[in-house]
Amino acid sequence: MIIVNLDVMMAKRKMSLNTLSDKVGITLANLSILKNNKAKAIRFSTLDAICKALDCEVGDILVFEKDKDPGHWNSFTSVIDLSEEYDR
């Protein structure tokens, strides 16, 4: 699982969400989603802008942790078989 430590870097730099939003050009709502680990993806351009604004490395913001629950990804592996519909 990827953990976003945006709040940690913001605290180290003493930067508010509003200030980061202004510097990066991202809405407060989207930064809040990142900060609260609710994001499913992030663009490299966004990550680049955040790293520049916080004067940090990608590894300061994104950290990989092994899943404590190995079944975590099971809910994402469902595949719908449409082959029968296309064989007609």
C-alpha positions in Angstrom: 0.0 0.0 0.0 1.3 3.5 -0.8 1.1 6.0 2.1 1.0 9.7 1.4 2.9 11.6 4.0 1.9 15.0 2.7 0.8 16.2 6.1 4.2 15.3 7.6 6.1 17.3 5.0 3.7 20.2 5.3 4.3 20.3 9.1 8.1 20.1 8.6 8.0 23.0 6.2 5.4 24.9 8.4 3.2 25.2 5.3 -0.6 25.4 5.4 -2.9 23.6 3.0 -4.0 27.0 1.6 -0.4 28.0 0.9 0.4 24.7 -0.7 -2.7 25.0 -2.8 -1.7 28.4 -4.0 1.9 27.4 -4.8 0.9 24.2 -6.6 -2.3 25.3 -8.3 -4.4 22.4 -6.9 -7.8 22.8 -5.2 -8.0 22.5 -1.5 -10.4 19.6 -1.9 -7.9 17.6 -4.0 -5.0 18.4 -1.7 -7.1 17.3 1.2 -7.9 14.0 -0.5 -4.1 13.4 -1.0 -3.3 14.5 2.6 -5.9 12.1 4.0 -4.7 9.1 2.0 -7.9 8.9 0.0 -6.4 9.4 -3.4 -6.3 6.5 -5.9 -3.7 8.1 -8.2 -1.6 11.2 -8.6 -0.1 12.7 -11.8 3.6 13.0 -12.0 3.2 16.7 -12.8 1.2 17.2 -9.6 3.8 15.2 -7.6 6.6 17.3 -9.2 4.8 20.6 -8.3 4.3 19.4 -4.7 7.9 18.4 -4.3 9.1 21.7 -5.7 6.8 23.7 -3.4 7.8 21.7 -0.3 11.5 21.4 -1.4 11.5 17.6 -0.9 12.0 14.3 -2.7 9.2 12.0 -3.8 10.2 9.5 -1.1 9.5 12.1 1.5 5.9 12.2 0.4 5.2 8.6 -0.9 6.1 5.6 1.2 5.4 1.9 0.4 4.1 -0.3 3.3 3.2 -4.0 2.9 -0.5 -4.6 3.4 -1.4 -5.9 6.8 -4.5 -7.5 5.2 -3.4 -9.8 2.3 -7.0 -9.9 1.2 -7.1 -6.2 0.7 -6.7 -6.4 -3.1 -9.3 -9.2 -3.5 -12.1 -6.6 -3.9 -10.2 -5.2 -6.9 -9.7 -8.5 -8.8 -13.2 -9.1 -10.1 -13.4 -9.5 -13.8 -16.6 -9.6 -15.8 -16.5 -12.2 -18.5 -18.2 -10.8 -21.6 -16.7 -13.3 -24.0 -20.0 -15.1 -24.5 -21.6 -11.8 -25.7 -18.9 -11.3 -28.3 -18.9 -14.9 -29.6 -22.4 -14.6 -31.1 
